């Protein structure tokens, strides 16, 4: 119990640190009336490349910030708790590659917000369930899908002022990341190997295995044949014993004649 609690606290630490950072940045922006939007991603422009690093840290307003903060914290905590072996590398891949996707393919406007990373985290957990197909990963994928399936609408251009390209880029990168790390399974995902069970055919049974598959007449006939076989074996043994006795007597008589 204590170990699980400590693991959970460790898993929450990095997501909480990121959340604190983006809230601090937005608070500074709000208090001083600054606009950090120019540090976002501007596609296909060299000056917009810096947004690959800064875009997830910048938000337009508190509503935008809150909508990204909660799912990011939940999904990132799930990743760090259940997939600690690949968590940092997966987060870095999702963070950078989703931004590159936006810079390459999105509309030529400034794109800001951590929603691309959020979609990447969701897609990573769903993809891990698909690619690893063990009890833990499938269960987590189903839970995340049930809670966040409404986010799938954000993959399409149905709302003005929303970077659906960032969402789509994050989702694609999340699936790719899950596939990329599918073989790096966690310790609790390793299937134990048990010694093979003995051959069932070699086990002794109180009754013949096929006893209920035979008719009464078949069993009676088998019993008669078995009895006949035993009688024949007894007769053969008696014949062998008689022959052995006669052989010994003949050898004894031969030795007497020589003497």
PyMOL commands that set and color helices and strands:
alter all, ss='L'
color gray80, all
select helices_A, chain A and resi 2-32+36-39+46-57+62-82+87-105+115-132+135-155+164-180+187-189+200-202+211-213+216-258
alter helices_A, ss='H'
color red, helices_A
select strands_A, chain A and resi 41-42+110-111
alter strands_A, ss='S'
color yellow, strands_A
deselect
rebuild
show_as cartoon
